[in-house]
Amino acid sequence: MIELLMVVGIIALLSAIVLVSLTLVRTKAGNSVIKNDVDQLRKFAEVMYTENGLRGYCVTLGDSSCFESGNARLTELKADIQKRSKSKTMPSISAGPDFPNNFCVSTELSDGDYYCLDSASNQTTGSCNSSSLCSP
């Protein structure tokens, strides 16, 4: 009887360890998807500027007008980031004084940290600074 209780206890302990590990892996995977989506948003902003000049550039992706272009991929990226971020917030693109040379995209990750990627491909945990570059 004691042996059976020991086996059940060991199985319960191992199950708890596995569940904690899976939660961490799921959070890291969600963060990786968000970072990839942010990189695609940065590239999308560059294409919008190249094709349409300043008129085509969304200063804040949280504005519904940014999604009126009917671009399905942009809408999909926005929905994916919003679904995976911890507080379901929208990503934002900030334009600096030296726009289009300086701009950055930032958003909240699934673990609550913030991720920033700027026009120079600098990436950091943090948000955009006043020059629209990433700052920790």
C-alpha positions in Angstrom: 0.0 0.0 0.0 2.8 2.4 0.9 4.6 1.6 -2.4 1.4 2.5 -4.3 1.2 5.8 -2.5 4.9 6.5 -3.3 4.3 5.8 -7.0 1.3 8.1 -7.1 3.2 10.8 -5.3 6.2 10.5 -7.7 3.8 10.6 -10.7 2.1 13.7 -9.3 5.4 15.5 -8.8 6.6 14.7 -12.3 3.3 15.9 -13.8 3.6 19.2 -11.9 7.2 19.7 -13.2 6.1 19.0 -16.8 3.1 21.4 -16.6 5.3 24.2 -15.4 7.8 23.6 -18.2 5.0 23.6 -20.8 3.7 26.9 -19.6 7.1 28.5 -19.9 7.6 27.0 -23.4 4.2 28.2 -24.5 5.0 31.8 -23.3 8.3 31.8 -25.1 6.7 30.5 -28.3 4.1 33.3 -28.1 6.8 35.9 -27.7 8.7 34.5 -30.7 5.5 34.8 -32.8 4.9 38.4 -31.7 8.5 39.4 -32.4 8.2 37.9 -35.9 4.9 39.8 -36.5 6.5 43.0 -35.3 9.3 42.6 -37.8 6.7 42.1 -40.5 4.9 45.2 -39.4 8.1 47.2 -39.6 8.7 45.9 -43.1 5.1 46.7 -44.0 5.5 50.3 -42.8 8.6 50.6 -45.1 6.7 49.3 -48.1 3.7 51.7 -47.3 6.1 54.6 -47.2 7.9 53.6 -50.4 4.7 53.1 -52.3 2.6 56.0 -50.9 5.0 58.4 -49.2 3.9 60.0 -45.9 0.2 59.5 -46.8 0.6 55.7 -46.6 2.4 55.6 -43.3 0.4 54.8 -40.2 1.7 56.6 -37.2 -0.3 54.5 -34.8 -1.5 51.0 -35.8 -4.2 51.3 -33.2 -6.1 53.7 -35.5 -8.8 51.9 -37.4 -7.8 54.0 -40.5 -4.6 52.0 -40.8 -6.6 48.9 -41.6 -8.9 50.5 -44.1 -6.5 49.7 -46.9 -8.1 46.3 -47.1 -4.7 44.6 -46.7 -5.5 41.2 -45.3 -2.0 40.5 -44.1 -1.9 43.7 -42.1 -5.2 42.9 -40.5 -4.0 39.3 -39.7 -0.7 40.6 -38.1 -2.6 43.1 -36.0 -5.1 40.4 -34.8 -2.3 37.9 -34.1 -0.3 40.4 -32.0 -3.4 41.6 -30.1 -4.4 38.0 -29.4 -1.0 36.9 -28.1 -0.1 40.0 -26.0 -0.7 39.8 -22.3 -3.1 42.7 -22.1 -4.4 42.3 -25.7 -3.0 45.7 -26.7 -2.3 47.0 -30.2 1.2 47.4 -31.5 2.3 50.9 -32.3 4.6 52.5 -34.9 6.3 55.8 -33.9 7.7 58.2 -36.5 10.8 60.2 -35.4 11.9 63.7 -36.4 14.1 62.2 -39.1 11.3 60.1 -40.6 11.4 57.9 -42.7 15.0 57.2 -41.5 13.8 56.8 -37.9 10.7 54.9 -36.8 10.0 52.0 -34.5 7.4 49.4 -33.9 6.7 48.3 -30.3 4.2 46.0 -28.5 3.6 44.1 -25.4 4.7 40.5 -25.3 2.8 37.5 -23.9 4.8 37.7 -20.6 4.1 41.4 -20.1 7.5 42.7 -21.2 7.6 45.2 -24.1 9.5 44.5 -27.4 10.8 47.2 -29.7 12.2 47.0 -33.3 13.3 50.1 -35.1 14.1 51.1 -38.6 17.8 50.3 -38.1 16.8 46.8 -37.1 17.8 47.4 -33.5 15.7 45.2 -31.2 15.4 45.4 -27.5 13.0 44.7 -24.6 11.6 48.1 -24.1 9.7 50.7 -26.0 10.3 53.5 -28.5 12.1 56.7 -27.3 11.5 60.3 -28.4 13.8 59.8 -31.4 11.7 56.8 -32.5 14.5 54.4 -31.8 14.4 51.5 -29.4 15.4 52.2 -25.8 15.5 49.7 -23.0 
